[in-house]
Amino acid sequence: MEGAFLAGFSLGLSLILAIGSQNAFLFKQGLRKQHVFLACLICAVSDALLIMLGVLGFGAVVKQFPEIEKIARFGGAAFLLIYAFYSFRSAWKNTHVLDPAGANSSTLGKTVLVCLALTWLNPHVYLDTVVLLGSVSTQYEEASQAFALGAMGASFLFFFSLGYGARLLSPMFQQPLAWKVLELFVGFIMLSIAISLIVS
């Protein structure tokens, strides 16, 4: 059981360490100190639900009905393109010093919607959590639940560390240039992922 938990934890952590659209958004929320707990919780709980679906065998359903992946791929690409546009526009228009706790605040509803969209409209999330983790969990048979708990634990640890750890860099982001660079960085991440979804 312990070995399965550690295997799930290490694999789950390795899959979400890469910089992606979800991580970039959560990092920005952490810097601004806006709805950080809720954003982290939505990302972690969504990951946990997808991992559970994968371990329960939903990965086989996705393989049998590939059109599900296609719909999610193009829907996610459209959303990411729109988000990239707003990030580039923000980098171009905002020349003043951003106050993370005040200016350009994000409403609670908008934060929730963006978190949900970046998670559930991202086909890579399904491939990583549902298909990959789901298929690997079959190797552990009776210990598959421990494997799933390990992967879920990795998600909670990573997302909350990213969200609350971002504020350590807050002093640097009192400069307008730092925020411009961050907006451009987020925009290019969103754009590159959207392109990869379209051409894949």
Buried (B, 14 or more C-beta within 10 A) or exposed (E): EEEBBEBBBEBBBEBBEEEBBBBBBBBBBBBBBBBBEBBBBBBBBBBBBBBBBBBBEBBBEBBEEEEBBEEBBBBBBBBBBEBBEEBBEBBEEBEEEBEBEEEEEBEEEEBBEBBEBBBBBBBBBBBBBBBBBBBBBBEBEEBBBBBBBBBBBBBBBBBBEBBBEBBEEBEEBEEEEBBBEBBBBBBBBBBEBBBEBBEE
